[in-house]
């Protein structure tokens, strides 16, 4: 067991270093120069001396290896440097936008779990019935529907319905208020994005729940439980679902890390000033420090969630730790 | 594999006739067993037909502005209405199908092909090569698809070709991972040993003996990839970082005007989104049905 844990934890290091190197190289391959963008607007010529000063200021004139080591060491200390665009510390920029993104992510996960596990189980229990077909169709539709379009349509519906009901069109608020300050305002802002992101998330989870349940329901121990006359509900809750949930939990964990990718688009639709929006802005402004910090953050979350899921798995299933 | 050939010994003469008959039988059988998959296939075929013959189907040019008919609701003259520049939405959607399919198939085939070779090679060589390759793929896999694509776009810039590159790169490790696990099982089979004993080269064993045997999971994944690539392209174009105006692309059609005119001209937002959703829906349904049909374990379920 300890050997497995140590091996698995050590595996994280090369992945993170590799990802950091990849991000670093990618960002340096970008044509165009942040200093050119800063100093000259449009096609105006830039004073080479001012350019050199700007390069020195941002540390772009030092050897690449040093720049990389600086970057890696900074990341290790959670110090991502200063945003090349706004001039504020990157950590500060991210921290200001993290709460709303995190809130949407968590709520989307809750939505997904609440929809997916019951429906997936029902779908598996009545396999090939009309319920099963409906659930599967809804699930595939969830994977196929672009979340940004779902967002636009849901805004449209809210506008029309509010107009019909109250005579005035209502739009969700745009500036973020923490939940404990004004719960109603906070929720009215976050609920639509959480639902649109959560639908896709639940679709993926639903399919996994269904196929895992189908697998488990064919196991011998389920037949044994039935043969000894156990109530069907008990068999499903205690014997089947418990075992089927293992891969489902894995998927939920991995998809949570991928939510950040989904938020990039969704925040754009709802005009929310979150981390995803910041990412698009950073790419558009060629803000190296901000972009690399955000990409590394996403990758780190992904790698750590994966690690947690693997360790949880090993703890739950002894075949893995000794295999 | 489903073998539905009639139970008589084929002769050289009726070889062609029989293979077309068994193909037809296989297709009919597929439609009967997989009604949802058939719906998916139909959707895919409709979109493919639209994309291939866009010039003949579209009543207007996808880029022609007609300022007399800006934001017109759907009518007989403009089946899906017009956008804020007076362009016919139906024509733009038909031409958008071409963009979506070009991006979808190019990404799936190039990304899948590269993943197939890497995955099989990784399993075949094993040892250090496998370990190194897997760690490398781990690194690329750690980037969510859209984040990786954005990073690549940031370097190469936007446009159709660059979008294809940006979406293809993250697909490669995802394909290689799945192919590797199927190829690992095949590596242990006797005919690979036999081929090695015959003194065949690595390339021949990989391409002629291992690749054909992982084609079933590969094809299933490929259909999923086409859908994923179409979705990713739409997202990038929506963010303004993908296909650029005036090319007709569904994601691009949802950008800007769609939100601005959402309450007064909802058709601008509704139809392109429906086109994306239905196409990806079609590919997913078809891919699912294909998996059920090709996987003997699932066939009786």
HADDOCK unambig.tbl for C-alpha pairs under 7 A between the chains (distance, minus, plus):
assign (segid A and resid 15 and name CA) (segid B and resid 135 and name CA) 6.83 0.50 0.50
assign (segid A and resid 15 and name CA) (segid B and resid 138 and name CA) 6.55 0.50 0.50
assign (segid A and resid 15 and name CA) (segid B and resid 139 and name CA) 5.18 0.50 0.50
assign (segid A and resid 18 and name CA) (segid B and resid 139 and name CA) 6.02 0.50 0.50
assign (segid A and resid 19 and name CA) (segid B and resid 139 and name CA) 5.41 0.50 0.50
assign (segid A and resid 29 and name CA) (segid B and resid 155 and name CA) 6.17 0.50 0.50
assign (segid A and resid 30 and name CA) (segid B and resid 154 and name CA) 6.51 0.50 0.50
assign (segid A and resid 30 and name CA) (segid B and resid 155 and name CA) 4.21 0.50 0.50
assign (segid A and resid 31 and name CA) (segid B and resid 155 and name CA) 6.38 0.50 0.50
assign (segid A and resid 140 and name CA) (segid B and resid 281 and name CA) 6.40 0.50 0.50
assign (segid A and resid 140 and name CA) (segid B and resid 284 and name CA) 6.68 0.50 0.50
assign (segid A and resid 141 and name CA) (segid B and resid 281 and name CA) 5.84 0.50 0.50
assign (segid A and resid 144 and name CA) (segid B and resid 277 and name CA) 5.07 0.50 0.50
assign (segid A and resid 144 and name CA) (segid B and resid 280 and name CA) 4.90 0.50 0.50
assign (segid A and resid 144 and name CA) (segid B and resid 281 and name CA) 4.89 0.50 0.50
assign (segid A and resid 145 and name CA) (segid B and resid 277 and name CA) 4.53 0.50 0.50
assign (segid A and resid 146 and name CA) (segid B and resid 231 and name CA) 6.47 0.50 0.50
assign (segid A and resid 146 and name CA) (segid B and resid 277 and name CA) 6.64 0.50 0.50
assign (segid A and resid 149 and name CA) (segid B and resid 273 and name CA) 5.72 0.50 0.50
assign (segid A and resid 152 and name CA) (segid B and resid 259 and name CA) 6.61 0.50 0.50
assign (segid A and resid 156 and name CA) (segid B and resid 262 and name CA) 6.05 0.50 0.50
assign (segid A and resid 156 and name CA) (segid B and resid 263 and name CA) 6.18 0.50 0.50
assign (segid A and resid 258 and name CA) (segid B and resid 144 and name CA) 5.80 0.50 0.50
assign (segid A and resid 261 and name CA) (segid B and resid 144 and name CA) 5.99 0.50 0.50
assign (segid A and resid 261 and name CA) (segid B and resid 146 and name CA) 5.85 0.50 0.50
assign (segid A and resid 261 and name CA) (segid B and resid 147 and name CA) 6.01 0.50 0.50
assign (segid A and resid 265 and name CA) (segid B and resid 235 and name CA) 6.77 0.50 0.50
assign (segid A and resid 283 and name CA) (segid B and resid 154 and name CA) 6.04 0.50 0.50
assign (segid A and resid 299 and name CA) (segid B and resid 142 and name CA) 5.38 0.50 0.50
assign (segid A and resid 299 and name CA) (segid B and resid 143 and name CA) 5.67 0.50 0.50
assign (segid A and resid 302 and name CA) (segid B and resid 142 and name CA) 6.19 0.50 0.50
assign (segid A and resid 303 and name CA) (segid B and resid 142 and name CA) 6.53 0.50 0.50
